[in-house]
Amino acid sequence: MNWRRGLFRLWIVGSALFVIAVAFVSYSEIKAEFDNEIDVAEPLVADWVYKRFYSAMPREQFDNQIASTKRIADPNVMGVPPALPGWQ
């Protein structure tokens, strides 16, 4: 085996392990930062959407619709697709 190729492969494996170790150690800290930013940005995004697209609607109604929205994974949101001819 070529020493150069072997050491290069060892370097690749070592680098991957280092990246995984750093991600494992600092995951909770990074997740906390993202959660804080989401809490700060969420009202700002809602204000922008209201001003841009729903300004004719009363603000209370808009807030109620945002608070009561269903997740997209809910089967009632997507509905049942129509049956295709020939499929059963």
N, C-alpha and C positions, 0 to 999 in steps of 0.2 A: 504494500500500500504506500502511496505517496504521502510523505510527511506533511506537505503543504495542504493537500486535500483533507487529511485527517485532522490537522489543527484548525482548518477552516470550519469543518463540521463541528468540532468541539466548541469553537467560538460561537457558532450559530446556536447550538443547544444551550450554552451558557448564557447567551444574551436573552434567549427566550425565557429561561428560568429566572433571570434577573427581572425581566419585565413582569412576569407573573408574580414574583415575590413582592415587588413594589406595589403592584395593583392590590394584592391581598392585604398588605399592611395599611395602605392609605385609602381603602375603599370607603370605610365608614365616614372618614373626614370629607371626602369628595361628595359622597351622597348627602351629607348634612348641608354642604354649601349649595348643592342643587335644590334641595328641598326649601332652603331659605329663599333662594331666588324665585322659585315658583310661587311661594306665598306672597312675595312682593310684587311680582309681575302680573299675577292673575287679575287683580282689580284693574290694573292699567289696560290690559288687553280687553277686558269686558267694557271698559269705558270707550276705548277706541272703536270696538265693534258696534256699540250702541250709537255713537256719534256718526259713524260712517254709513251704517246700513239700516238702523232701526230708530232714527230720530223722530219719526212720526208716531211711534208707539209710546205710550206712557212708560216712564222709567220703572215704576213698580211692576208693571206687567212683564217687562223685559227681564227684570231681576227674578221674578217668579218662574219664568220659562227657563232661565239658565239654571236655577236651583232644582227644577224638577225634570230636567232632561234625562232621558234614558241613555244608557251606554249603547254604542253601536253594536256590541255583541249580543244585545238582547234580541231574541228572534222576533219580537213584536215590532221592533223598529224597522227591520228590513222587510218584513212581510214574507208571504209565501210566493215563490215564483210561479207564474202560470204554467200549466202543463203543456208540454210540447207535443205536437201531433206524432203519434207513433210510439211515444214513450209511456211506460206504465210503471 
